[in-house]
Structures are given as C-alpha cells and as structure tokens.
Amino acid sequence: MTVCGIVLAAGAGTRFGGPKALARTPAGAPWVARAVGALRAAGCDPIVVVLGAAADEARRLVPPDAVVVSAAAWEQGLSASVRAGLDAAAASSAVAALLVPVDVPELPASACRRIMRDAEAHALRQAVYRGRPGHPVLIGRAHWSQLADELTGDAGAGAFLRAHGAARIECADLWHGRDRDTPA
C-alpha cells in the first residue's frame, strides 16, 4: 500500500510577497525541499510537487527524487493545484494522497505518518491542532475524481472533507500546525 505525497506550491503568494515555492528557512533551506523531505521520511512514494508561479526558478529547488508537475491554470487558485496533483497521483499505484502546502516548513514527518497510518482507498483524514483544521490531509483514491470535480477557485479540499465526514486526527502533540502566510 503506497501513499503519494503531494506538495502544493503553485501559488503567487500575494500575501507573502512572492511565490512560496521560492521561500527558504532562515538557514537557507528551500521550503519545497523541506516539504519533500518530510513526505519522504514519512514513507510517501511517489512525491509530486505542483508548481505554477515562478515554476522555472522553483523547479531548481525541488529535490531530484520528486516528480514536478505544472498547474497550468494556477492563477485560478488552489483548486487547480490540487487537481494537478491528483492527476499526477492517478498515474501511480498509490491508494491515497497526502497533501501538504509548501508553507509548512516545520511540518514533521511524524504528523504525516499519523495521518497516513493504515491508509486505504476510501480514507478521508485531516490533521487538527487543538481542534483547528490543518495539514496534512489524506484523500483516499476513491475520492480523487469527485474531489477534483467539486473544486473551484481558490479553495482546497476543506469543504469536501467537512461534507464527507473526514476523520479529524489530533496532532498538536507533534507540532503547532501553523502555516506561513506572511514572511515574518
């Protein structure tokens, strides 16, 4: 049973001041490489990185063991990125996809492993942090087509997860769960 890891890194990062796919930690580590590393350490295979804004520049920051795909309509919002990632995952034998945005550079592999434990094709799970929804999220293969059909604009899988009763898995003991929407 394999789980495909998907890093969503296509956005322009308007609140952030530029594409988050180009962001680095204070020590200089690319966020995109950190996300791939967390997914790899958790056991995801394959790992897909979805790029859009500044794709040519960002591609150089992606570790060579990850598959890079372009979200052709990335300007339309997060929905285009999720669809591109799920399309790429569909070419694999993965039973589920573990989705993370690029703006969680502190994401530990332990949170990924907790969410993907015993993954199967009908699974729907979301990490929560003291009850607050966060990442990663696990989407079983049986849901990929319906999710892709329902996504629009700058919305991710949140509404789908709520509507379909995704299991909420508490992960606050592993990490704070916050993403980075601003540079500070």
KEDO-559614 format. One line per 4 residues: their letters; for each residue x, y, z of N, C-alpha, C. Coordinates in Angstrom, 2 decimals. Atoms other than C-alpha are relative to their C-alpha. Last residue first. Layout:
! residues N
A	X,Y,Z,X,Y,Z,X,Y,Z | ... .
***
This chain:
! residues 184
APTD	-0.51,-0.06,-1.38,7.65,37.26,9.36,-0.31,-1.24,0.82 | -1.42,0.30,-0.14,7.22,36.46,5.64,0.51,-0.05,1.44 | -0.77,-1.24,0.12,3.42,36.26,5.78,1.48,-0.33,0.24 | 0.63,-0.83,1.02,1.07,33.33,5.17,0.72,1.33,-0.20 .
RDRG	-0.63,-1.32,0.07,3.17,30.75,6.98,-0.60,0.81,-1.13 | -0.64,-0.27,1.29,1.24,27.64,8.02,0.54,1.43,0.05 | 0.25,-1.27,0.69,0.57,26.73,11.64,0.72,0.06,-1.35 | 0.97,0.05,1.08,0.29,23.15,12.89,-0.23,1.26,-0.80 .
HWLD	0.98,-1.07,-0.19,1.98,23.61,16.29,-1.04,0.08,-1.12 | -0.38,-1.22,0.70,3.73,20.22,16.10,-1.09,1.04,0.22 | -1.14,0.17,0.90,3.67,16.65,17.41,0.55,1.31,-0.55 | -1.12,0.52,-0.80,1.39,16.84,20.48,1.27,-0.14,-0.84 .
ACEI	-0.64,-1.09,-0.74,-0.91,19.11,18.48,1.15,-0.48,0.87 | -1.46,0.07,0.16,-1.59,16.24,16.05,0.74,1.08,0.78 | -0.71,-1.00,-0.81,-5.28,15.46,16.60,1.51,-0.22,-0.10 | -1.06,0.65,-0.77,-6.76,13.42,13.75,0.82,1.06,0.73 .
RAAG	-0.86,-1.07,-0.49,-10.09,14.61,12.37,1.01,-0.62,0.96 | -0.47,0.20,-1.37,-11.73,11.86,10.35,0.95,1.13,0.35 | -1.40,0.41,-0.18,-13.29,13.25,7.21,0.32,-0.17,1.47 | -0.29,0.55,-1.32,-17.08,13.43,7.32,1.41,-0.52,0.19 .
HARL	-0.06,1.46,0.07,-17.83,13.85,3.63,0.50,-0.64,1.30 | 1.24,0.56,0.55,-19.05,17.43,3.73,-0.02,-1.52,0.03 | 1.11,-0.22,-0.95,-16.22,18.52,6.03,-1.26,-0.68,-0.47 | -0.29,0.79,-1.19,-13.50,16.95,3.85,-1.12,0.13,1.03 .
FAGA	0.22,1.40,0.34,-15.06,18.36,0.69,0.21,-0.88,1.23 | 1.45,0.18,0.06,-15.24,21.84,2.21,-0.36,-1.45,-0.30 | 0.67,-0.17,-1.29,-11.57,21.67,3.21,-1.50,-0.26,-0.02 | 0.86,1.14,-0.29,-10.20,20.23,-0.06,-0.83,0.15,1.27 .
GADG	-0.62,1.32,-0.02,-8.71,23.43,-1.39,-1.04,-1.05,0.33 | 0.37,0.88,-1.12,-10.48,26.61,-2.39,0.70,-1.33,-0.15 | -1.12,0.06,-0.93,-9.02,29.38,-4.55,-0.34,-0.83,1.25 | -0.66,-1.21,-0.49,-11.40,28.84,-7.41,1.17,-0.26,0.93 .
TLED	0.08,-1.22,0.81,-13.38,25.63,-7.73,0.81,1.10,0.66 | -0.87,-1.13,-0.34,-13.09,22.03,-6.54,-0.21,1.18,-0.95 | 0.66,-0.97,-0.87,-16.10,19.73,-6.96,0.83,1.24,0.31 | 1.18,-0.56,0.64,-14.90,17.70,-9.96,-0.64,1.13,0.81 .
ALQS	-0.46,-0.82,1.13,-11.43,17.18,-8.48,-1.18,0.68,-0.70 | -0.62,-1.21,-0.53,-12.99,15.97,-5.23,0.42,0.93,-1.13 | 1.08,-0.85,-0.50,-15.25,13.53,-7.07,0.56,1.31,0.56 | 0.78,-0.51,1.13,-12.34,12.11,-9.06,-1.10,0.96,0.46 .
WHAR	-0.74,-0.95,0.83,-9.98,11.78,-6.11,-0.85,0.62,-1.09 | 0.57,-1.35,-0.04,-12.43,10.24,-3.63,0.62,0.97,-1.00 | 1.42,0.08,0.37,-11.82,6.50,-4.25,-0.66,1.38,-0.05 | 0.16,0.03,1.46,-8.07,7.22,-4.18,-1.46,-0.01,-0.45 .
GILV	-0.06,1.32,0.60,-8.16,8.09,-0.48,-0.34,0.06,-1.49 | 1.15,0.22,0.88,-7.52,11.72,0.43,0.18,-1.37,-0.64 | -0.09,1.25,0.76,-5.21,12.33,3.37,-1.30,-0.19,-0.76 | 1.28,0.66,0.20,-4.76,15.84,4.74,0.23,-1.23,-0.87 .
PHGP	0.40,0.46,1.33,-1.56,17.27,6.19,-1.44,-0.53,-0.02 | -0.61,0.92,0.96,-2.29,19.84,7.36,0.93,-0.94,0.72 | -1.30,-0.35,0.55,-4.66,21.97,9.41,0.46,-1.04,-1.01 | -0.42,0.74,1.20,-8.12,22.06,10.97,1.34,0.50,-0.54 .
RGRY	-0.01,-0.89,1.17,-8.29,23.59,14.49,0.51,-0.76,-1.22 | 1.30,-0.07,0.64,-9.29,21.09,17.21,-0.07,0.86,-1.25 | 0.91,-0.47,-1.05,-6.19,21.66,19.32,-1.38,0.27,-0.60 | -0.91,-0.48,-1.03,-4.26,21.14,16.09,-0.83,0.72,1.05 .
VAQR	0.52,-1.15,-0.73,-6.18,19.09,13.54,0.99,0.30,1.13 | -0.66,-0.33,-1.27,-4.81,16.78,10.89,-0.70,1.20,0.61 | -0.61,-1.31,-0.08,-7.35,15.79,8.27,0.65,0.17,1.36 | -0.51,-0.41,-1.30,-8.45,12.36,7.17,0.60,1.39,-0.09 .
LAHA	0.01,-1.46,0.03,-10.50,10.85,4.35,0.41,0.44,1.41 | -0.36,-0.83,-1.15,-9.91,7.15,3.70,-0.14,1.49,-0.31 | 1.19,-0.76,-0.40,-11.79,5.25,0.99,0.28,0.96,1.16 | 0.59,-0.78,1.09,-8.71,3.98,-0.88,-1.21,0.84,0.40 .
EADR	0.71,0.83,0.97,-6.79,2.87,2.20,-0.78,0.92,-0.93 | 0.72,-0.66,1.08,-4.26,4.38,4.56,-0.64,-1.02,-0.93 | 1.03,0.92,0.51,-3.32,2.31,7.61,-0.85,0.63,-1.11 | 0.00,1.34,-0.58,-1.39,5.25,9.10,-1.19,-0.81,-0.52 .
MIRR	0.04,1.03,1.05,-1.42,8.20,6.67,0.00,-1.43,0.53 | 1.15,-0.17,0.88,-2.41,10.87,9.20,-0.10,-1.13,-1.02 | 1.23,0.19,-0.77,-0.01,9.68,11.90,-1.23,0.07,-0.90 | 0.18,1.43,-0.28,2.84,9.25,9.42,-1.30,-0.25,0.76 .
CASA	0.36,0.66,1.25,2.43,12.82,8.15,-0.29,-1.49,0.25 | 1.39,-0.39,0.26,2.42,14.20,11.69,-0.49,-0.66,-1.28 | 0.86,0.72,-0.95,5.60,12.19,12.46,-1.48,0.36,-0.20 | 0.42,1.26,0.62,7.27,13.50,9.28,-0.95,-0.76,0.92 .
PLEP	-0.81,1.19,-0.28,7.36,16.90,10.96,-0.55,-1.24,-0.70 | 0.80,1.22,-0.05,5.96,20.03,9.30,0.89,-1.21,0.30 | -0.33,0.71,-1.24,8.30,22.93,10.11,-0.78,-1.31,0.15 | -1.38,0.50,0.00,8.35,24.29,6.56,0.41,-0.76,1.26 .
VDVP	-0.10,0.63,-1.32,4.54,24.48,6.41,1.42,-0.57,0.17 | -0.26,-0.98,-1.06,4.11,26.93,3.52,-0.06,-0.57,1.42 | -1.43,-0.27,-0.14,4.57,24.34,0.75,0.29,0.89,1.21 | -0.39,-1.22,0.69,1.02,23.08,1.23,1.49,0.24,0.25 .
VLLA	-0.53,-1.04,-0.88,0.62,19.45,2.19,0.27,1.24,-0.83 | -0.20,-1.35,0.53,-1.48,16.72,0.61,0.54,0.92,1.08 | -0.20,-0.83,-1.17,-1.21,13.00,1.41,0.39,1.38,-0.50 | -0.92,-1.12,0.17,-2.65,11.01,-1.48,0.04,0.79,1.30 .
AVAS	0.43,-1.27,-0.57,-4.23,7.58,-1.18,1.06,1.05,-0.30 | 1.38,0.17,-0.44,-4.12,4.06,-2.61,-0.56,1.30,0.54 | 0.32,-0.42,-1.36,-0.98,4.84,-4.60,-1.48,-0.20,0.32 | 0.82,1.07,-0.59,-0.38,2.83,-7.78,-0.43,0.34,1.41 .
SAAA	-0.73,0.90,-0.89,0.82,5.90,-9.65,-0.93,-1.11,0.49 | -0.90,0.80,0.83,-0.64,7.67,-12.70,0.82,-0.99,0.84 | 0.79,1.05,0.67,-3.54,8.87,-10.54,0.86,-0.89,-0.89 | 0.10,1.15,-0.91,-1.07,10.76,-8.35,-0.72,-1.17,-0.67 .
ADLG	-1.32,0.65,-0.01,-0.28,13.08,-11.28,-0.03,-1.25,0.89 | -0.20,0.59,1.34,-3.96,13.88,-11.78,1.32,-0.74,-0.06 | 0.77,1.25,0.03,-4.32,14.36,-8.01,0.12,-0.68,-1.36 | -0.65,0.99,-0.86,-1.52,16.92,-8.01,-0.72,-1.34,-0.02 .
ARVS	-1.23,0.41,0.67,-2.92,18.81,-10.99,0.73,-1.06,0.82 | 0.34,0.85,1.15,-6.40,18.86,-9.40,1.26,-0.51,-0.70 | 0.44,1.30,-0.54,-4.99,20.17,-6.11,-0.34,-0.95,-1.14 | -1.17,0.71,-0.53,-3.09,22.90,-7.93,-0.37,-1.37,0.53 .
ASLG	-0.77,0.46,1.15,-6.10,23.99,-9.99,1.22,-0.80,0.44 | 0.70,1.13,0.61,-8.25,24.16,-6.84,0.78,-0.57,-1.18 | -0.43,1.26,-0.59,-5.67,26.36,-5.13,-0.66,-1.21,-0.64 | 0.02,0.27,-1.43,-6.35,29.31,-7.35,0.38,-1.42,0.37 .
QEWA	1.39,0.18,-0.42,-7.32,30.30,-10.88,-0.12,-0.37,1.47 | 0.54,-1.32,-0.33,-3.80,31.62,-11.45,-1.44,-0.07,0.48 | -0.28,-0.33,-1.40,-2.56,28.02,-11.26,-0.57,1.35,0.42 | 0.91,-1.09,-0.33,-4.29,27.20,-14.56,0.21,0.46,1.43 .
AASV	0.12,-0.90,1.15,-1.47,25.06,-16.00,-0.86,1.23,0.33 | 1.44,-0.30,-0.05,-0.70,23.51,-12.63,-0.21,1.07,-1.06 | 0.44,-1.39,0.08,2.72,22.19,-13.55,-1.52,0.06,0.10 | 1.07,-0.22,0.96,4.08,18.86,-12.41,-0.40,1.47,0.05 .
VVAD	0.53,-1.36,0.11,7.39,18.04,-10.74,-1.09,0.03,-1.06 | 0.57,-0.22,1.33,8.11,14.47,-9.65,-0.58,1.41,-0.01 | 1.42,-0.37,0.08,10.33,14.26,-6.57,-0.39,0.23,-1.46 | 0.82,1.20,-0.14,13.61,12.33,-6.30,-1.49,0.30,-0.01 .
PPVL	0.11,0.80,1.23,15.58,15.23,-7.79,-0.87,-1.25,0.13 | -0.93,1.14,-0.01,14.85,17.54,-4.83,-0.23,-0.90,-1.21 | 0.67,1.27,-0.27,12.87,20.63,-5.86,1.03,-1.13,-0.02 | -0.02,0.22,-1.44,14.79,23.92,-5.58,-0.61,-1.35,0.40 .
RRAE	-1.39,0.24,-0.42,15.69,24.10,-9.29,0.11,-0.30,1.49 | -0.37,1.37,0.41,12.00,23.72,-10.19,1.41,-0.35,0.46 | 0.31,0.93,-1.09,11.25,26.89,-8.21,0.44,-1.41,-0.32 | -0.91,-0.25,-1.11,13.01,29.15,-10.73,-0.19,-1.03,1.11 .
DAAA	-1.35,0.27,0.48,11.24,27.67,-13.73,1.03,0.17,1.11 | -0.29,1.44,0.11,7.94,27.48,-11.87,1.43,-0.29,-0.43 | -1.46,0.12,-0.07,7.88,31.14,-10.84,0.46,-1.45,-0.11 | -0.71,-1.27,0.01,4.10,30.85,-10.32,1.49,-0.25,0.19 .
GLVV	0.75,-0.91,0.87,2.88,27.35,-11.11,0.76,1.29,-0.13 | -0.52,-1.36,0.16,4.39,24.32,-9.38,-0.88,0.80,-0.96 | 0.78,-0.76,0.97,2.89,21.09,-8.05,0.49,1.44,-0.01 | -0.03,-1.42,-0.35,5.44,18.85,-6.34,-0.72,0.75,-1.11 .
VIPD	0.31,-0.92,1.08,4.68,15.13,-6.51,0.05,1.42,0.53 | 0.25,-1.34,-0.52,6.19,12.54,-4.18,-0.11,0.93,-1.20 | -0.91,-1.08,0.38,5.95,8.91,-5.21,-0.32,1.29,0.75 | -0.65,0.35,1.26,6.13,7.31,-2.74,-1.08,-0.25,-1.04 .
CGAA	0.77,-0.23,1.22,5.34,8.59,0.75,0.83,-0.36,-1.23 | 0.21,1.20,0.79,7.22,6.92,3.62,-0.82,0.19,-1.25 | 1.24,0.65,-0.46,7.05,9.58,6.34,-0.29,-1.27,-0.79 | -0.27,0.62,-1.30,10.69,10.49,5.72,-1.22,-0.72,0.55 .
RLAG	-0.88,1.15,0.25,9.84,11.11,2.03,0.27,-0.74,1.31 | 0.81,1.04,0.63,6.89,13.35,2.97,0.83,-1.26,-0.26 | 0.95,0.50,-1.00,9.02,15.35,5.41,-0.85,-1.13,-0.57 | -0.72,0.80,-1.00,11.85,15.64,2.88,-0.92,-0.57,1.05 .
VARA	-0.32,1.28,0.64,9.51,16.81,0.11,0.70,-0.91,1.01 | 1.27,0.72,0.12,8.17,19.52,2.43,0.22,-1.38,-0.63 | 0.38,0.47,-1.34,11.71,20.56,3.40,-1.30,-0.80,-0.05 | -0.85,1.15,-0.31,12.75,20.73,-0.26,-0.33,-0.56,1.38 .
VWPA	0.47,1.11,0.83,9.79,22.99,-1.05,0.82,-1.26,0.28 | 1.20,0.59,-0.58,10.63,25.21,1.89,-0.46,-1.21,-0.79 | 1.24,-0.28,0.73,14.12,25.75,0.50,-1.20,-0.70,0.66 | 0.60,1.21,0.58,16.81,25.52,3.20,-1.30,0.36,-0.72 .
GAPT	-0.16,0.12,1.44,18.65,28.83,3.66,-0.59,-1.24,-0.65 | -1.29,0.68,0.27,19.25,28.84,7.43,0.23,-0.24,-1.49 | -1.10,-0.92,-0.31,16.48,31.45,7.87,1.38,-0.61,-0.26 | -0.11,-0.18,-1.44,14.19,28.97,6.07,1.10,1.03,0.27 .
RALA	-1.04,0.77,-0.68,13.67,29.48,2.35,-0.09,0.25,1.51 | -0.35,-0.37,-1.38,10.85,30.65,0.14,1.04,-0.95,0.59 | -1.36,-0.53,-0.01,10.88,30.10,-3.65,0.49,0.31,1.41 | -0.86,1.07,0.52,7.81,27.82,-3.73,1.46,0.44,-0.01 .
KPGG	-0.54,0.75,-1.14,6.19,30.46,-1.52,0.88,-1.15,-0.45 | 0.30,1.43,0.00,5.76,32.65,-4.60,0.68,-0.72,1.17 | -0.60,0.73,1.11,6.08,36.33,-3.69,-0.30,-1.48,0.11 | -0.95,-0.88,0.68,5.20,38.91,-1.04,0.72,-0.67,-1.15 .
FRTG	-1.35,0.32,-0.44,3.54,36.53,1.40,1.05,0.93,-0.62 | -0.12,-0.48,-1.39,0.07,37.98,1.00,1.42,-0.17,0.51 | 0.21,-1.45,-0.04,0.41,37.61,-2.80,0.10,0.57,1.42 | -0.37,-0.48,-1.33,1.96,34.14,-2.61,-0.19,1.49,0.17 .
AGAA	-0.82,-1.20,0.14,1.80,33.51,-6.37,0.43,0.57,1.35 | 0.56,-1.35,-0.14,0.51,29.99,-5.89,1.00,1.13,-0.11 | 0.20,-0.69,1.27,1.91,26.75,-7.32,-0.39,1.47,0.13 | -0.92,-1.14,0.01,3.49,25.03,-4.32,-0.16,0.86,-1.24 .
LVIG	0.70,-1.04,0.75,1.10,22.24,-3.29,0.82,1.29,0.09 | -0.35,-1.32,-0.53,3.30,19.35,-2.19,-0.65,1.03,-0.91 | 0.20,-1.11,0.93,1.68,15.98,-2.90,0.31,1.30,0.72 | -0.09,-1.30,-0.64,2.78,12.75,-1.24,-0.12,1.10,-1.03 .
CVTM	-0.67,-1.03,0.80,1.52,9.58,-2.87,0.01,1.29,0.80 | 0.65,-1.30,-0.10,0.65,6.85,-0.37,0.84,0.99,-0.80 | -0.81,-1.22,0.04,1.59,3.26,-1.08,-0.88,1.23,0.10 | 0.84,-1.19,0.00,0.00,0.00,0.00,0.87,1.24,0.00 .
***
